[in-house]
Amino acid sequence: MDLELKIKDVAELLQVSEKTVYRWVNDHKIPSYKVNGQYRFRRNELDDWLQRSRQEPAGAVAVPPWSTEPVDLRQLLRRGGIHYKVGGRTAAEAIAAAVALMPLPEFYEPAGIVEQLLQREALAPTALGDGLAMPHSREPVFNEPNAERVGIFFLHQPVDFGALDKLPVQVLLLVLSSDRRRHLQTIRQLGYLIRRPDFAGLLQVQALREDIFGCLEKYQPDLLH
């Protein structure tokens, strides 16, 4: 994947301000990728986007078709995986260990993602109670839905995440999203699942992967409503 263009390069090519390019990126109106906290662009995708934009009504900017794709939690979990005996004695160490285990798209460095997650954790703990935490970042980590992923991480030892119920965390539900709408949809779906006694029970006993995916499949129709 050749990501040779930066924000300033795109601004120069299109004869617009860098602020305008950032706005297009944040509104998901231009194809882009976030690599180590910085935006990058493919020249061929930018050319295609420009061609589509010229076919739009005056003043409009083409919106990539993937921006309205629904979240499929099964697919996100297959990408992120279910992991056991994850190390870490502190919240920061556990999050770093989880990111290190999660398969990431090419060009995305674990250190940059960990930094984003810890910045969010510093604002308010992501502990949910009942031994669960849902680490996530304030801003989207990726810029395309097919890079999104969710991981379930069973910790080797309970870790204090500052939960309101004072219980240490034993399970991380790590969420890496591409935009705010899909991020909220993913969190909503996970929230629904952990309120189902059978799914929550599987997390508590660190069940086998096939059992967790089987239960997720059972609730898939409910998650889409």
ZAMARBA-644623 format. One record per residue: residue number from 1; residue in one letter; x, y, z of N, C-alpha, C, CB in turn. Coordinates in steps of 0.1 Angstrom, whole numbers. Glycine has a CB too. Example, Ala and Ser with C-alpha at 12.3 -4.5 7.8 and 13.67 -1.06 7.14 Angstrom:
2
  nr rest   npx   npy   npz  capx  capy  capz   cpx   cpy   cpz  cbpx  cbpy  cbpz
   1    A   132   -57    78   123   -45    78   132   -33    78   113   -45    90
   2    S   128   -22    71   137   -11    71   129     0    79   141    -6    57
END
This chain:
225
  nr rest   npx   npy   npz  capx  capy  capz   cpx   cpy   cpz  cbpx  cbpy  cbpz
   1    M     9   -12     0     0     0     0     9    12     0   -10     0    12
   2    D     8    20   -11    17    32   -12    10    44    -7    21    34   -27
   3    L    14    49     5     7    60    11    17    72    11     3    57    26
   4    E    19    77    -2    30    87    -3    26   101     0    35    86   -17
   5    L    13   104     1     8   118     2     4   121    17    -4   120    -7
   6    K     8   133    21     4   138    34    -6   149    33    17   143    42
   7    I   -11   154    44   -21   164    44   -17   176    35   -25   169    58
   8    K    -5   181    38     0   193    31     2   190    16    14   197    36
   9    D     5   178    12     6   174    -2    -8   175    -9    12   160    -4
  10    V   -18   170    -2   -31   170    -8   -36   184    -9   -41   161     1
  11    A   -33   192     1   -38   206     1   -31   214   -11   -34   213    14
  12    E   -19   211   -13   -12   217   -25   -17   213   -38     3   215   -24
  13    L   -20   200   -39   -25   194   -52   -39   200   -55   -26   179   -51
  14    L   -47   201   -45   -61   205   -47   -63   220   -46   -70   198   -37
  15    Q   -52   227   -42   -53   242   -40   -63   246   -30   -56   249   -54
  16    V   -63   239   -19   -72   243    -7   -63   243     5   -84   232    -6
  17    S   -69   248    16   -62   249    28   -61   235    35   -68   259    38
  18    E   -50   233    43   -49   221    51   -61   219    60   -36   221    59
  19    K   -67   230    65   -79   229    73   -90   223    66   -83   243    79
  20    T   -92   226    53  -102   220    45  -100   205    43  -103   227    31
  21    V   -88   201    40   -85   187    39   -88   179    52   -70   185    35
  22    Y   -84   185    63   -88   179    76  -103   177    78   -82   187    88
  23    R  -110   188    74  -125   187    75  -130   176    66  -131   200    71
  24    W  -125   175    54  -130   164    45  -126   150    51  -123   165    31
  25    V  -115   149    57  -111   136    63  -120   133    75   -96   137    68
  26    N  -122   143    83  -131   141    95  -145   138    91  -131   153   104
  27    D  -150   143    80  -163   140    75  -164   128    66  -169   152    67
  28    H  -152   121    64  -151   109    56  -156   112    42  -160    98    62
  29    K  -151   123    37  -155   127    23  -143   125    13  -160   141    22
  30    I  -132   121    19  -120   118    10  -113   106    16  -110   131    11
  31    P  -109    97     7  -102    84    11   -89    87    18  -101    74     0
  32    S   -87    82    30   -75    85    37   -72    74    47   -76    98    45
  33    Y   -60    74    53   -56    63    62   -49    70    74   -47    53    56
  34    K   -51    65    86   -44    71    97   -33    61   101   -53    73   109
  35    V   -20    66   100    -9    58   103     0    65   113     0    56    90
  36    N     1    58   125     8    64   136     4    78   140    23    64   133
  37    G   -10    80   140   -15    93   143   -15   104   133    -8    98   155
  38    Q   -10   100   121   -10   110   110   -17   105    98     5   113   106
  39    Y   -23   114    90   -31   110    79   -22   108    66   -42   120    76
  40    R   -25    98    59   -18    95    46   -28    92    35    -8    83    48
  41    F   -24    94    23   -33    92    11   -26    85     0   -38   106     7
  42    R   -34    77    -7   -29    71   -19   -32    80   -31   -36    57   -21
  43    R   -23    81   -40   -25    90   -51   -35    85   -61   -11    92   -59
  44    N   -35    72   -63   -45    66   -73   -60    68   -67   -42    52   -76
  45    E   -61    66   -54   -75    68   -48   -79    82   -48   -75    63   -33
  46    L   -69    91   -46   -72   106   -47   -76   110   -61   -60   114   -43
  47    D   -70   104   -71   -74   107   -85   -88   102   -88   -64   100   -95
  48    D   -91    90   -83  -105    84   -85  -115    93   -78  -105    70   -80
  49    W  -112    97   -66  -121   106   -58  -123   119   -65  -115   108   -44
  50    L  -113   125   -71  -114   137   -78  -123   135   -90  -101   143   -83
  51    Q  -122   124   -97  -130   121  -109  -145   120  -105  -126   109  -116
  52    R  -147   113   -94  -161   112   -89  -167   126   -85  -162   102   -77
  53    S  -158   134   -79  -163   147   -74  -167   156   -85  -152   154   -66
  54    R  -160   155   -96  -163   163  -108  -177   160  -114  -153   162  -119
  55    Q  -182   148  -111  -195   143  -116  -206   147  -106  -194   129  -118
  56    E  -203   152   -95  -213   156   -85  -218   170   -88  -207   155   -71
  57    P  -230   173   -82  -235   187   -84  -225   197   -79  -249   188   -77
  58    A  -226   209   -84  -217   220   -79  -217   221   -64  -220   233   -86
  59    G  -205   222   -59  -203   224   -44  -204   212   -36  -214   233   -39
  60    A  -207   200   -43  -207   188   -35  -194   181   -35  -218   179   -41
  61    V  -192   173   -26  -180   164   -25  -184   150   -24  -170   168   -13
  62    A  -179   141   -32  -183   127   -32  -180   121   -19  -176   120   -43
  63    V  -190   113   -14  -188   106    -1  -185    91    -5  -201   107     8
  64    P  -174    86     0  -171    72    -3  -183    63     1  -159    67     5
  65    P  -186    53    -7  -198    44    -5  -197    36     8  -200    35   -16
  66    W  -185    34    14  -184    26    26  -188    33    38  -170    21    27
  67    S  -191    46    37  -194    54    49  -207    50    56  -194    69    46
  68    T  -216    43    49  -229    39    55  -230    24    57  -240    44    46
  69    E  -219    17    56  -219     3    59  -223     0    73  -206    -4    55
  70    P  -232   -10    76  -235   -13    90  -224   -21    96  -248   -22    90
  71    V  -223   -20   109  -213   -28   117  -217   -42   118  -211   -21   131
  72    D  -208   -51   115  -210   -65   117  -200   -70   128  -208   -74   103
  73    L  -205   -71   140  -196   -74   151  -189   -87   150  -204   -74   164
  74    R  -195   -97   143  -189  -110   140  -176  -108   132  -198  -119   133
  75    Q  -177  -100   122  -165   -97   114  -154   -90   121  -169   -89   101
  76    L  -158   -80   129  -148   -72   137  -141   -81   147  -155   -61   144
  77    L  -148   -90   153  -142   -99   163  -133  -109   156  -153  -106   171
  78    R  -136  -114   144  -127  -123   137  -114  -116   134  -134  -128   124
  79    R  -115  -103   131  -103   -95   128   -94   -93   140  -106   -82   122
  80    G  -101   -90   151   -94   -86   164   -90   -99   172  -102   -77   172
  81    G   -98  -109   171   -95  -121   178   -99  -122   193   -81  -124   177
  82    I   -99  -134   198  -101  -137   212   -88  -143   218  -113  -147   214
  83    H   -83  -137   228   -70  -140   233   -71  -143   248   -60  -128   231
  84    Y   -62  -152   253   -62  -157   266   -49  -155   273   -66  -172   266
  85    K   -49  -154   286   -37  -153   295   -29  -140   291   -28  -165   294
  86    V   -36  -129   289   -29  -117   285   -23  -110   297   -40  -107   279
  87    G   -10  -106   296    -3  -101   307    -6   -87   310    12  -102   304
  88    G     1   -82   321    -1   -68   325    -5   -67   340   -12   -61   317
  89    R     2   -59   347    -1   -57   361    -9   -44   364    12   -57   370
  90    T    -9   -35   354   -16   -22   355   -25   -21   343    -6   -10   356
  91    A   -34   -11   343   -43    -9   332   -35    -6   319   -53     3   335
  92    A   -25     3   320   -17     6   309    -9    -6   303    -6    17   313
  93    E    -4   -14   312     3   -26   307    -6   -36   301    11   -33   319
  94    A   -18   -38   306   -28   -47   300   -32   -42   287   -40   -48   310
  95    I   -35   -29   285   -39   -24   272   -28   -26   262   -43    -9   273
  96    A   -15   -23   266    -4   -24   257    -2   -39   253     9   -19   263
  97    A    -4   -48   262    -3   -62   259   -14   -67   249    -3   -71   272
  98    A   -26   -61   251   -37   -65   242   -35   -60   228   -50   -59   248
  99    V   -30   -48   227   -28   -42   213   -17   -50   206   -24   -27   214
 100    A    -7   -54   214     4   -62   208     0   -75   203    15   -64   219
 101    L   -11   -81   209   -16   -94   204   -26   -92   193   -23  -101   216
 102    M   -32   -81   192   -43   -79   181   -36   -78   168   -51   -67   185
 103    P   -41   -85   158   -36   -84   144   -40   -70   139   -41   -95   135
 104    L   -31   -62   134   -33   -49   129   -31   -48   114   -25   -38   136
 105    P   -38   -39   107   -36   -37    93   -21   -32    90   -46   -26    87
 106    E   -17   -34    78    -3   -30    75    -2   -14    77     0   -33    60
 107    F    10   -10    81    13     4    83     8    10    96     8    12    72
 108    Y     1     2   104    -4     8   117     5     2   128   -19     4   119
 109    E    11    11   136    20     7   146    13     6   160    32    17   147
 110    P    15    -5   167     9    -7   180    11     5   190    13   -19   187
 111    A    23    11   190    26    21   199    17    33   197    41    26   197
 112    G    14    37   185     5    48   183    -9    46   187     5    52   168
 113    I   -14    34   186   -27    30   190   -28    29   205   -31    16   184
 114    V   -18    24   211   -17    23   226   -18    38   232    -5    16   231
 115    E   -10    47   226   -10    61   230   -24    67   230    -1    69   222
 116    Q   -32    64   219   -45    69   218   -54    63   229   -51    66   204
 117    L   -53    50   231   -61    44   241   -58    49   255   -59    29   240
 118    L   -46    51   258   -42    56   271   -46    70   274   -27    54   274
 119    Q   -46    78   263   -51    92   264   -66    92   268   -49   100   251
 120    R   -74    83   262   -88    82   266   -89    76   280   -95    73   256
 121    E   -81    67   284   -82    61   297   -79    71   308   -73    49   298
 122    A   -70    81   305   -66    91   314   -78   101   317   -54    99   309
 123    L   -87   102   307   -98   111   309  -109   105   318  -104   114   295
 124    A  -111    93   316  -121    85   325  -119    70   323  -136    90   321
 125    P  -119    63   333  -117    48   332  -128    42   323  -117    41   346
 126    T  -123    32   315  -133    25   306  -138    12   312  -126    22   293
 127    A  -136    11   325  -141    -1   333  -157     0   332  -136    -1   347
 128    L  -163   -11   330  -178   -12   329  -184   -18   342  -182   -20   318
 129    G  -176   -23   351  -181   -31   362  -182   -46   359  -195   -26   366
 130    D  -184   -54   370  -184   -68   368  -172   -74   362  -197   -72   360
 131    G  -160   -68   364  -148   -73   358  -145   -71   344  -148   -87   361
 132    L  -153   -61   338  -151   -59   323  -146   -44   321  -165   -61   316
 133    A  -139   -42   311  -135   -29   306  -135   -29   291  -121   -25   311
 134    M  -138   -17   285  -139   -15   271  -130    -4   266  -154   -12   267
 135    P  -117    -6   266  -108     4   261  -111     8   247   -93    -1   262
 136    H  -111    21   244  -113    27   231  -107    41   231  -128    27   227
 137    S  -105    46   219   -99    60   218  -110    70   216   -89    60   206
 138    R  -106    83   218  -115    94   216  -118    96   202  -109   107   223
 139    E  -108    95   193  -109    97   179  -108    84   172   -98   107   174
 140    P  -114    83   160  -112    71   152   -97    67   150  -119    72   138
 141    V   -95    54   151   -81    49   149   -78    47   134   -79    36   157
 142    F   -88    42   127   -87    39   113   -95    48   104   -91    24   110
 143    N   -93    48    91  -101    56    82  -109    48    72   -92    66    75
 144    E  -110    35    74  -119    27    65  -124    16    74  -110    22    53
 145    P  -137    13    71  -144     2    79  -137   -11    79  -158     1    75
 146    N  -131   -15    67  -125   -28    66  -112   -30    75  -122   -32    52
 147    A  -108   -19    81   -97   -20    91  -102   -21   105   -88    -8    89
 148    E  -114   -19   108  -120   -19   121  -118   -33   127  -134   -14   121
 149    R  -118   -33   140  -117   -46   147  -121   -45   162  -103   -52   146
 150    V  -125   -56   167  -128   -57   182  -121   -69   187  -144   -58   184
 151    G  -115   -68   198  -108   -80   204  -113   -82   218   -93   -78   204
 152    I  -114   -95   222  -117   -99   235  -104  -105   241  -129  -110   236
 153    F  -100   -99   253   -88  -103   259   -90  -107   274   -77   -91   259
 154    F   -87  -120   276   -89  -125   290   -75  -123   297   -93  -140   290
 155    L   -75  -115   308   -63  -112   315   -58  -124   323   -65  -100   323
 156    H   -45  -125   324   -39  -136   332   -41  -133   347   -24  -136   329
 157    Q   -42  -121   351   -45  -117   365   -54  -105   365   -32  -115   373
 158    P   -63  -104   374   -72   -92   375   -64   -79   377   -82   -93   387
 159    V   -68   -68   370   -61   -56   370   -71   -44   375   -55   -53   356
 160    D   -66   -35   383   -74   -24   387   -75   -14   376   -68   -18   400
 161    F   -88   -11   371   -90    -1   361   -98    10   367   -98    -7   349
 162    G   -99    11   380  -107    22   386  -122    21   384  -102    35   381
 163    A  -127     8   385  -141     6   383  -149    12   394  -144    -9   381
 164    L  -161    16   391  -170    22   402  -174    11   412  -182    28   395
 165    D  -175    -1   407  -179   -12   417  -167   -18   424  -186   -23   409
 166    K  -155   -11   422  -143   -15   429  -138   -29   425  -145   -15   443
 167    L  -144   -36   415  -139   -49   411  -128   -48   401  -151   -57   406
 168    P  -118   -56   402  -107   -55   392  -112   -61   379   -95   -63   397
 169    V  -106   -57   368  -110   -61   355  -103   -74   351  -106   -50   345
 170    Q  -110   -83   346  -105   -96   341  -107   -98   326  -112  -107   348
 171    V  -115   -90   320  -118   -91   305  -117   -77   299  -131   -98   303
 172    L  -110   -76   288  -110   -64   280  -117   -66   267   -95   -59   277
 173    L  -126   -56   264  -133   -56   251  -127   -44   244  -149   -55   253
 174    L  -117   -46   235  -110   -36   229  -116   -32   216   -95   -40   227
 175    V  -120   -19   214  -127   -14   202  -118    -4   195  -140    -7   206
 176    L  -116    -7   182  -108     2   173  -117     5   161   -95    -5   168
 177    S  -122    17   159  -132    21   149  -126    30   139  -144    27   156
 178    S  -135    33   129  -130    42   118  -138    55   117  -132    35   105
 179    D  -150    56   124  -157    68   125  -166    68   137  -165    71   112
 180    R  -171    79   141  -178    80   154  -192    73   153  -181    95   157
 181    R  -198    73   141  -211    67   140  -209    52   142  -218    70   127
 182    R  -200    46   135  -197    32   136  -192    28   150  -188    27   125
 183    H  -184    37   156  -179    35   169  -190    33   179  -169    46   173
 184    L  -200    43   179  -211    42   188  -219    30   185  -219    55   186
 185    Q  -221    26   173  -229    14   170  -222     1   175  -230    13   154
 186    T  -208     1   174  -201   -11   179  -202   -11   194  -186   -10   175
 187    I  -201     0   201  -202     0   216  -216    -4   220  -199    14   221
 188    R  -226     1   212  -240    -3   216  -242   -18   214  -250     5   206
 189    Q  -237   -24   204  -238   -38   202  -231   -46   213  -233   -42   188
 190    L  -219   -42   217  -212   -48   228  -220   -47   241  -198   -43   229
 191    G  -225   -35   243  -233   -33   255  -245   -42   256  -237   -18   256
 192    Y  -251   -44   244  -263   -53   244  -258   -67   248  -270   -53   230
 193    L  -247   -71   242  -243   -85   244  -239   -88   259  -231   -88   236
 194    I  -232   -78   265  -227   -81   279  -239   -80   289  -217   -71   283
 195    R  -250   -75   284  -262   -75   293  -270   -88   291  -271   -63   290
 196    R  -267   -97   282  -273  -110   281  -266  -119   290  -272  -115   266
 197    P  -273  -126   299  -267  -134   309  -258  -145   303  -277  -141   318
 198    D  -262  -151   292  -254  -162   287  -241  -157   281  -262  -170   276
 199    F  -241  -146   274  -229  -141   268  -220  -136   280  -232  -129   259
 200    A  -226  -129   289  -218  -124   301  -211  -136   308  -226  -116   310
 201    G  -219  -147   309  -214  -159   316  -202  -165   309  -225  -169   318
 202    L  -202  -164   296  -191  -170   288  -179  -161   290  -195  -170   273
 203    L  -180  -148   292  -169  -140   294  -163  -143   308  -173  -125   293
 204    Q  -172  -145   318  -167  -147   332  -159  -160   333  -180  -148   341
 205    V  -163  -170   325  -155  -183   326  -144  -184   316  -165  -195   325
 206    Q  -142  -174   308  -132  -174   298  -134  -186   288  -118  -174   304
 207    A  -146  -186   282  -151  -197   274  -142  -198   261  -165  -195   271
 208    L  -144  -209   255  -137  -212   242  -142  -203   231  -139  -227   238
 209    R  -134  -200   222  -137  -191   211  -150  -196   203  -125  -191   201
 210    E  -151  -208   201  -162  -213   193  -175  -211   201  -161  -228   190
 211    D  -175  -212   214  -187  -209   222  -191  -194   222  -185  -214   236
 212    I  -181  -186   222  -183  -171   222  -189  -167   208  -170  -163   225
 213    F  -183  -172   198  -188  -169   184  -202  -175   182  -178  -174   174
 214    G  -204  -186   188  -218  -192   187  -228  -184   193  -218  -206   193
 215    C  -225  -179   205  -235  -170   212  -237  -157   205  -230  -168   227
 216    L  -226  -152   199  -227  -139   191  -236  -141   179  -213  -135   187
 217    E  -234  -153   173  -243  -156   161  -257  -157   165  -238  -169   155
 218    K  -260  -162   177  -274  -163   182  -280  -149   183  -274  -170   196
 219    Y  -273  -139   187  -278  -126   190  -277  -116   178  -272  -119   202
 220    Q  -271  -121   167  -268  -113   155  -281  -105   150  -262  -121   144
 221    P  -292  -112   149  -304  -105   144  -308   -93   153  -316  -115   143
 222    D  -306   -95   166  -310   -85   176  -300   -73   175  -310   -90   190
 223    L  -288   -75   171  -278   -65   171  -280   -55   159  -264   -71   170
 224    L  -287   -60   149  -290   -51   137  -302   -43   138  -291   -60   125
 225    H  -309   -43   150  -321   -35   151  -318   -23   160  -332   -43   157
END
